Amino acid sequence: MNVLTNCKRILATATLLTSLLPWSTIQAATDIDVIAAVVNNDVIMQSELDAEMSVVSSQLQRQNMAIPELDVFQDQVLEQIIIELLQLQEADKLGVKVSETMLNNAMANIAKNNNLSLPQLHQAIAKNGQTVAGFRAEVERSMTVEEVSKIAVKRRIKVSEKDIDLFLESQQGEALADNEYLLSHILIAIPAQATEQQLNTANEKLASLQAEIDSGADFTSLAIKYSDANNAFEGGSLGWRKVSQLPALFSDTVTQLEANEVSQPLRNTSGYHLVKVIQLRGLAIKQVEQTKANHILVLSNEIRSAADTKELIDDIHSRLQQGTEFYKLARSFSDDANTALKGGDMGWLNPDQLPSFMQRQLDALAENQLSEPFEGPSGWHILQVSERQTKDVGQNILRSKARAALHDGKFAGELENWLRELRNQSYIEIR
């Protein structure tokens, strides 16, 4: 969560300390405070409105932006407070909370992004007349608003598989995939005003070429032998090309080819073209080595001491080596809540999906090999590799990114709709 861009009350920029803590003085409340607005069961006091106007005014001045007339400015700021309060009320209804861990991480990020240590951030907060507790409360408030907005708006946004298909066919989708193709090309030229004899000669040459391709001949050598293109002596190499860099004649065909596949002859006014995809790279063409693994975890507890835990894991390992089924022992003894009922089956794992101390053990195992018992931060483990495979996950990654892009594109509009509905459904009285 980017607190630097979302804590409007706290942070105007993430570069200078003076921007981090922009206000040094807050307009004091009048001796007799009054209610500025009623929002459902909450009230906004005039002193709160004055304080927020002071903050926003400072931000506008730093950005060299004009401040509206006082009455207009006050209405705008009050409306901003009302909308934020409505979101906080909704967060309370939905039980949205910012954990201490999230808040601590946000504070650490604020310090880091301003090139400060955490103690230095605390000193800067105090120097500018605010308490650390108050500063943290403002950060928590902004984070809560952002979190409830995400939750509420996410429910309203629907992205279908058809939407994803259409997006991936668009220029935006092509740019997202960023696929590149290493291509070779052979041209059998035909003169613009070709005679029947010239056409026959070209077709015979094409037939001979295709026969050699079908027999498995090297495409680079065939380009040198047959191609009439200027790059014939370079083996017909076109280098790495994106689809947007290809002639229209090639683009649709190339995207349908696999690596080492040659196109059917493509005809235009220049003659016959054959294109071979040597390699592919890009987001949509991503292969990973996956591992299907089994796992047993044994933990110490109030009944089982550390010594007993080590004795048990050694006994389980011994029984596995003697041929006892992993499935049975995992169901009987494993403390891994995610896999015990499945007999220790972890399913297919992508690289670096496990904690590093487990991943190192897994990577060292061959298929059907059992690890020695090894200790982790929480207990003793045994891993077994049952199978390995190379999986093309590029399309899944691409579709996931396309879904996220479509969601992000709809978010701002749906957020406005949600906030408008939230306001219309609420009791609001401006005093």
Secondary structure, DSSP 8 states (H G I E B T S, - for coil): --HHHH-TTT-S-SS-HHHHS--S------SS--EEEEETTEEEEHHHHHHHHHHHHHHHHHTT-----HHHHHHHHHHHHHHHHHHHHHHHHHT----HHHHHHHHHHHHHHTT--HHHHHHHHHHTT--HHHHHHHHHHHHHHHHHHHHHHHTT----HHHHHHHHHSHHHHHHH--EEEEEEEEEE--TT--HHHHHHHHHHHHHHHHHHHTT--HHHHHHHH--STTGGGTTEEEEEEGGGS-HHHHHHHTT--TTEE---EEETTEEEEEEEEEEESTTS-EEEEEEEEEEEE---SSS-HHHHHHHHHHHHHHHHTT--HHHHHHHH---TTTGGGTTEEEEE-TT-S-HHHHHHHHT--TT-B---EE-SSSEEEEEEEEEEEEE-HHHHHHHHHHHHHHHHHHHHHHHHHHHHHHHTS-EEE-
